[in-house]
Amino acid sequence: MLSDAKIRAAKPRQKPYKLADSHQLYLYVSPAGGKLWRMNYLFDGKQRTLSIGPYPLVSLAEARAQRDEAKRKLLHGKDPGIAKRAEAAGRLMEVRTTFEEIGREWHELNKSRWAKVHAQDVIESLERDAFPALGKLPITCIDAPTVLQALRKVEERPAIETARRVRQRISAIFVSAIASGRAKDDPAGMLGSVLKPLPPRRKQPALLELPKLKKILLDADASGAHPVTRLALRLLALTAVRPGELRGAMARIRRSRWVRTLVADSVITNEGFASSQSE
C-alpha cells in the first residue's frame, strides 16, 4: 500500500509507470512528473479505467474514499465512470440554469391564462425588480438573503406593495424550478413575514350627494369627449367597478356593433342625457 512519503518520493521516468495502492487503485506517474489517481474495474465484461484526480489536489485518503464509492456503484450495477460524467454534466447544467432563464420560461408557460395587461405587468415587474439582481445567477446558488436584498431595494423606492407582489412571483418561479428538478428549495417562500407591512389604507374620496354626482356627470358629458368615453363614465358611476376593469370592458364595447349604432343614432348625446336627468 502507498503512503504520502512514497508518493512524494516517486520521480518521473523515461516512460510512464504505476504505483499500486489496493483494490485496483493506483497512482499513474507521467514522464513529465504528473501524478494521477486511477482505478481499474470490470463492468459488463470489459476492463475500464476511472480517473479520480491529480495528486496532491486529491489526497491519498480522498482517492481511497472515491475508490470505495466507485465500488459501491459497481455493487449496485452502475458504471462509476459514466456516473461521474453524468454528475459533472449535472453540475454544469446547474451553473448554466439561471434565474432569468427559468423566470421567462415560467412567464411564457402561464401568460395564456392571464389577461394580456396582467401578463405584461408580471414580466415588466420581473425585468425591473428581479432580473437585474438575480437574473444572471444560477438558480441553485440563490439564497434567502440574496432575494431579500433585491426586495429591500424595491421597498426603498418606496413600493412596499410591489415588493410583496414581486416576492410572490419570485417564489412561483422557484416552485416551477423545483417541480422540474432544477432547484431544491424556495428561498422567497419564507420572506413574506419579514417584508415591510403595508401602510394603512386611506379612505378613497367619494361623492355622497346626488346633486354633486349629477353635476359631475353632466360636466363630463358636456366636455366634448368621445361618446364611448362618456358612456364609460356613466357605467363607472353605475357599476362602481375598478377603472382598469372598465377599460378592458370598454375596449370590447368599442368594437361592438351596438355601440356604433348608439353613436350614429345620437342616443348618448348631451341633450338626451340632460333630459333623462331632469326626469
C-alpha positions in Angstrom: 0.0 0.0 0.0 1.1 3.5 -0.7 1.9 6.3 1.8 2.3 10.0 1.3 6.1 9.6 1.8 6.2 7.0 -1.0 4.1 9.2 -3.3 6.3 12.3 -2.7 9.4 10.2 -3.4 8.1 8.9 -6.7 10.2 10.5 -9.5 9.4 10.7 -13.2 11.0 8.2 -15.5 11.5 8.0 -19.2 8.3 6.0 -19.5 5.1 6.3 -17.5 4.6 3.8 -14.7 2.2 2.9 -11.9 2.4 2.7 -8.1 -0.2 0.3 -6.8 -2.2 1.0 -3.7 -5.0 -1.5 -3.0 -8.3 -2.8 -4.6 -7.4 -1.6 -8.1 -6.4 1.9 -7.0 -3.0 3.1 -8.3 -1.0 6.2 -8.9 -0.1 6.9 -12.6 3.2 8.8 -12.8 3.9 10.5 -16.2 7.3 11.3 -17.7 6.6 15.0 -17.1 6.2 14.3 -13.4 2.4 14.5 -13.1 0.8 12.1 -10.7 -2.8 11.0 -11.3 -5.0 8.7 -9.3 -6.7 5.9 -11.4 -8.7 2.8 -10.7 -9.2 -0.2 -12.9 -12.5 -2.0 -12.8 -14.6 -4.6 -14.7 -18.0 -3.6 -16.0 -20.2 -5.5 -18.4 -17.4 -7.9 -19.0 -15.0 -5.2 -20.1 -11.9 -3.7 -18.4 -12.3 0.0 -17.8 -10.4 2.8 -16.1 -11.7 5.5 -13.8 -9.7 8.8 -13.5 -10.1 10.1 -9.9 -7.9 13.2 -9.9 -4.4 14.6 -9.6 -2.2 14.2 -6.5 -1.7 16.2 -4.2 -5.0 18.0 -5.1 -6.7 14.7 -4.4 -5.1 13.2 -1.3 -4.4 9.6 -0.7 -7.3 9.4 1.8 -9.7 11.1 -0.6 -8.6 8.8 -3.5 -9.3 5.8 -1.4 -12.7 7.2 -0.4 -13.6 7.8 -4.1 -12.4 4.3 -4.9 -14.8 2.9 -2.2 -17.6 4.9 -3.6 -16.9 3.6 -7.1 -17.0 0.0 -5.6 -20.4 0.8 -4.1 -21.7 1.9 -7.5 -20.5 -1.3 -9.1 -22.2 -3.3 -6.4 -25.5 -1.6 -7.4 -24.9 -2.3 -11.1 -23.7 1.2 -12.1 -20.7 2.1 -14.2 -18.7 4.6 -12.0 -17.1 6.2 -15.0 -20.5 7.0 -16.6 -21.9 8.1 -13.2 -19.0 10.5 -12.7 -19.5 12.1 -16.1 -23.3 12.4 -15.5 -22.7 14.1 -12.2 -20.2 16.6 -13.8 -22.8 17.3 -16.5 -25.4 17.9 -13.9 -23.3 20.3 -12.0 -22.5 22.2 -15.2 -26.3 22.3 -16.0 -26.9 23.8 -12.6 -24.4 26.6 -13.2 -25.9 27.3 -16.6 -29.5 27.4 -15.5 -30.1 31.0 -14.4 -33.0 32.5 -12.6 -33.9 34.7 -15.6 -34.0 31.7 -17.9 -36.4 29.9 -15.7 -38.3 33.1 -14.9 -39.0 33.7 -18.6 -39.9 30.1 -19.1 -42.4 30.3 -16.2 -43.9 33.5 -17.6 -44.3 32.0 -21.1 -46.0 28.9 -19.6 -48.5 30.9 -17.6 -49.3 34.0 -19.6 -52.0 32.3 -21.7 -54.3 32.1 -18.6 -53.7 35.7 -17.6 -55.2 38.9 -19.0 -52.9 40.5 -21.5 -52.4 43.6 -19.3 -51.6 41.4 -16.3 -49.1 39.3 -18.2 -47.3 42.4 -19.3 -47.3 43.8 -15.8 -45.8 40.5 -14.5 -42.9 40.4 -16.9 -42.2 44.1 -16.6 -42.0 43.8 -12.8 -39.5 40.9 -13.1 -37.4 42.8 -15.6 -37.4 45.9 -13.4 -37.2 44.4 -9.9 -35.9 40.8 -10.0 -33.8 40.1 -13.1 -31.2 42.9 -12.5 -30.2 41.4 -9.1 -31.0 37.7 -9.6 -31.2 37.1 -13.4 -27.7 36.0 -14.1 -27.2 33.9 -11.0 -27.6 30.1 -11.2 -30.9 29.4 -9.6 -29.4 26.8 -7.2 -27.0 29.5 -5.9 -29.7 32.0 -4.8 -30.5 32.0 -1.1 -33.0 33.9 1.0 -30.6 36.8 1.9 -29.9 37.4 -1.8 -33.7 37.6 -2.6 -34.4 39.8 0.4 -31.7 42.2 -0.6 -33.4 42.6 -4.0 -36.8 43.1 -2.4 -35.4 45.7 0.0 -34.4 47.9 -2.9 -38.0 47.8 -4.1 -39.2 48.8 -0.7 -36.8 51.7 -0.6 -38.4 53.3 -3.7 -40.8 53.2 -1.8 -43.0 50.5 -3.3 -44.0 48.2 -0.5 -47.0 46.5 -2.2 -44.9 46.0 -5.4 -42.2 44.3 -3.3 -44.7 41.9 -1.9 -46.1 41.1 -5.4 -42.5 40.6 -6.8 -41.8 38.2 -3.9 -44.8 36.1 -4.8 -43.6 35.9 -8.4 -40.1 35.0 -7.5 -41.5 32.3 -5.2 -43.6 30.9 -8.1 -40.5 30.7 -10.3 -38.7 28.7 -7.7 -41.7 26.4 -7.3 -41.6 25.8 -11.1 -37.8 25.1 -10.9 -38.4 22.6 -8.0 -41.1 20.8 -10.0 -38.8 20.4 -13.0 -35.8 19.2 -10.9 -33.7 22.3 -11.3 -33.9 23.6 -7.7 -34.3 22.1 -4.3 -36.0 24.8 -2.2 -37.8 28.1 -2.5 -35.8 30.9 -0.6 -38.5 33.5 -1.4 -41.3 31.5 0.1 -40.2 32.3 3.7 -39.7 36.0 3.2 -43.3 37.2 3.4 -43.2 37.8 7.1 -40.0 39.9 7.1 -41.0 42.4 4.4 -42.3 45.8 5.5 -46.0 45.8 6.3 -48.4 47.6 4.0 -49.3 51.1 5.2 -52.9 51.6 6.5 -55.3 52.1 3.6 -56.6 55.6 3.3 -60.3 56.3 2.6 -60.9 57.0 -1.0 -62.7 60.2 -1.9 -66.3 59.7 -2.8 -69.3 61.8 -3.9 -72.1 61.1 -1.3 -74.6 63.7 -2.5 -76.8 63.1 -5.6 -76.8 66.7 -6.9 -73.0 66.7 -7.0 -72.9 63.4 -8.8 -75.4 64.6 -11.4 -73.3 67.7 -11.9 -70.0 65.9 -12.5 -71.7 63.5 -15.0 -73.3 66.5 -16.8 -69.9 68.3 -16.9 -68.2 65.2 -18.3 -71.0 64.7 -20.8 -70.6 68.3 -22.0 -66.8 68.1 -22.2 -66.7 67.0 -25.9 -65.1 63.7 -25.1 -65.6 60.7 -27.3 -69.1 59.2 -26.9 -67.7 55.9 -25.7 -65.7 57.7 -23.1 -68.8 59.5 -21.9 -70.6 56.1 -21.8 -67.8 54.6 -19.8 -68.1 57.4 -17.2 -71.8 56.6 -16.8 -71.0 52.9 -16.5 -68.3 53.6 -13.9 -70.9 55.6 -11.8 -73.5 52.9 -12.1 -71.3 49.8 -11.5 -68.5 51.2 -9.3 -66.0 48.8 -10.9 -62.3 49.5 -11.0 -61.2 51.8 -13.8 -58.8 49.1 -15.2 -61.6 46.6 -15.4 -63.8 49.1 -17.1 -61.1 49.9 -19.7 -60.9 46.3 -20.6 -64.7 46.1 -21.0 -64.9 49.3 -23.0 -62.2 48.1 -25.4 -64.6 45.2 -26.2 -67.6 47.5 -26.2 -66.0 50.0 -28.6 -65.6 47.2 -31.2 -69.2 46.1 -30.8 -71.9 46.8 -33.4 -74.5 48.1 -31.0 -72.2 50.9 -29.7 -71.6 52.1 -33.2 -75.4 52.2 -33.7 -75.9 54.1 -30.5 -73.4 56.8 -31.6 -74.9 57.0 -35.0 -78.4 57.5 -33.6 -77.2 60.1 -31.1 -78.7 58.2 -28.2 -75.9 59.3 -25.9 -75.9 63.0 -26.7 -75.8 65.7 -24.1 -79.4 66.6 -24.7 -80.6 63.0 -24.2 -78.7 62.7 -21.0 -79.7 66.0 -19.7 -83.4 65.3 -20.3 -83.1 61.9 -18.6 -81.5 63.6 -15.5 -84.3 66.2 -15.3 -86.9 63.4 -15.2 
